[in-house]
Amino acid sequence: MTLEEARTALASLDPEWKLDSQGLTLKREYRFINFLRCMSFVNAVAHIANVEDHHPDLEIGSDHCRITY
């Protein structure tokens, strides 16, 4: 996918998703009220990623999750 194609595709996503300057990675941070909510979200993402065979990098904190594709 070219950088221009990536930018066009990005326009259809939530504005919180960010594309790096070279168009190589797509990132978003989600915030939660506590660790349990964060981990519930992470487990849901893991399940969907496994079903779709498309696995993002996940960075997990006590109240946030950063997703990178």
C-alpha positions as CSV (number, residue, x, y, z in Angstrom):
1,M,0.0,0.0,0.0
2,T,1.3,3.4,-0.9
3,L,1.4,6.3,1.6
4,E,-1.4,8.0,-0.3
5,E,-3.5,4.8,-0.2
6,A,-2.8,4.5,3.5
7,R,-3.9,8.1,4.1
8,T,-7.1,7.5,2.1
9,A,-7.9,4.4,4.1
10,L,-7.2,6.3,7.3
11,A,-9.9,8.8,6.5
12,S,-12.5,6.0,7.0
13,L,-11.3,5.2,10.5
14,D,-12.0,7.0,13.8
15,P,-9.9,10.2,14.0
16,E,-8.0,8.8,17.0
17,W,-6.1,6.4,14.7
18,K,-2.8,7.9,13.6
19,L,-0.5,7.0,10.7
20,D,3.2,7.5,11.0
21,S,4.9,9.9,8.6
22,Q,6.1,7.1,6.3
23,G,2.7,5.2,6.3
24,L,4.2,2.1,7.8
25,T,2.4,1.9,11.2
26,L,-1.1,2.7,12.4
27,K,-1.5,3.5,16.1
28,R,-4.2,4.4,18.6
29,E,-4.3,4.7,22.4
30,Y,-7.4,3.7,24.4
31,R,-7.9,4.9,28.0
32,F,-9.9,3.1,30.8
33,I,-11.1,3.8,34.3
34,N,-9.2,0.9,35.8
35,F,-7.0,-2.1,35.1
36,L,-9.8,-4.6,34.9
37,R,-11.6,-2.6,32.1
38,C,-8.3,-2.3,30.3
39,M,-7.6,-6.1,30.4
40,S,-11.1,-6.9,29.3
41,F,-10.6,-4.8,26.3
42,V,-7.1,-6.4,25.6
43,N,-8.7,-9.8,25.8
44,A,-11.4,-8.8,23.3
45,V,-8.8,-7.4,20.9
46,A,-6.7,-10.6,21.3
47,H,-9.7,-12.8,20.4
48,I,-10.7,-10.7,17.4
49,A,-7.0,-10.6,16.2
50,N,-6.7,-14.3,16.5
51,V,-9.9,-15.0,14.6
52,E,-8.9,-12.5,11.8
53,D,-5.2,-13.8,11.9
54,H,-4.0,-10.2,12.0
55,H,-2.1,-9.5,15.2
56,P,-1.3,-6.0,16.4
57,D,1.4,-5.0,18.9
58,L,-0.3,-4.2,22.3
59,E,1.3,-2.0,24.9
60,I,-0.6,-2.3,28.2
61,G,-0.6,-0.1,31.3
62,S,-2.8,0.1,34.3
63,D,-5.3,2.3,32.6
64,H,-4.4,2.3,28.9
65,C,-3.7,0.1,25.9
66,R,-1.7,1.3,22.8
67,I,-2.4,-0.7,19.6
68,T,0.1,-0.6,16.7
69,Y,-0.4,-2.3,13.4
